Amino acid sequence: MSPKALLKELNPRKILVRSTNWIGDAVMTTPAVHTIRKNFPDAEITMLAVPWVANIFELSPDVDKLFIYDKTRYRGKVRGPIDLAKDIRKLNFDAAILLQNAFEAAFITKTAGIPIRAGYKRDGRGLLLSHGVTISDETKKKHQVHYYQDMLKGLGLTPGSDDLRLPLSDDLMAWAYALVDSFKCQSPVSTDGLQQGKELPCTPDLKTLKNTGSSIPVIGFNPGAAFGPAKQWPVEKFAQLAATISHNYGESGCVIMVFGTDVDTKAAQTIKSFSPRTPYHVQDMTGKTDLKQAMALIKCCDAFVTNDSGLMHVAAGLDVPSIAIFGSTDHIATGPYSKNAKVIRREMECSPCLKTHCPLEHLNCLETITSMDVYEDLIKMLPTP
């Protein structure tokens, strides 16, 4: 009997799933997590995830429990994983399915004594897996959503839908819509004093504000990207785009929310201060929300303009109309997995180079994309002023 048949036939009752560590990758695994649930409907499924991606799975009906891999608790390159494995061992899992590719993921589950350990045979971890899958050449050419689904297919599971899954609570969405309405109403509510993870204005207070009744578009900007400058459309071009949008909507108004971490605050301020009209329309949300809050606010957007980043995949998972600007990275493998997304890129002899910094020191793949190029596609997604 082959190992592929064994995984399904053993019918594990307690499954540990090791999440990927990046927000975008975690979003792209949500169809695979659903596949695991469909194949083992009665199992207790626990997601092992680092803190910054936990919100992706917090409300998922495909996950029963979260186990947070907090490296401030599990300290040390060797000691930390060993201590984590000891804690996992106490939970008596029957199987571990490793969506993360790292050697560490296999080491932890092997040390934890989990008998079934399934995942791709890569990063030198093949001998630590009881059920290893070899990556095919065909899979390497596909979008990353299929990369995870193909792994499960290789383990003998029946793939479920490839749709991304990012459920949000009604309470969270009520808060987000109320906050966005306050921005539309030119309310005195300010986000300047907010800090990440702290509460934004409460819903009851925001509901007392009155809307003007006009159709005011809400646009999200995401000028950052953790990978490096070769993924970042120049912030001045985001600023030019904001000025064009705000001029187009004139006194009727628009809302431009700039998302990101504290690292992106300088970019947000550049966008906000680019023209006399733009500061009135731009709301700097950088470093002021946790991931869950950012997801809810992105869901409120009529359109989202973004670099290739984790929040790009969040917008795709929420089916928000999006424009994704690509430079050094591969739009086939990691583009937004959504019919509502438009990719803007320039084909170069050197692209995709997959580098963090341009080896030729010109960034022409991004510099040649103008704000008007983006605006012409963006305006098709927005209500007529």
Buried (B, 14 or more C-beta within 10 A) or exposed (E): EEBBEBBBEEEBEBBBBBBBBBBBBBBBBBBBBBBBBBBBEEBBBBBBBBBBBBBBBBBBEBBBEBBEBEEEEBEEEEEBBBBBBBEBBEBEBBBBBBBBBBEBBBBBBBBBEBEBBBBBBBBEBBEBBBBBBEBEEEBEEBBBBBBBBBBBBBBBBEBBEBEBBBBBEEEBBBBBBBBBBBBBBEBEBEBEEBEBEEEBBEBEEBEEBEEEEEBBBBBBBBBBBBBBBBBBBBBEBBBBBBBBBBEBBEEEBBBBBBBBBEEBBEBBBBBBEBBEBBBEBBBBBBBBBBBBBBBBBBBBBBBBBBBBBBBBBBBBBBBBBBBBBBBBBBBEBBBBBBEBBBBBBBEBEEBBBEBBEBEEEEBBBBBEBEBEBBBEBBBEBBEEB
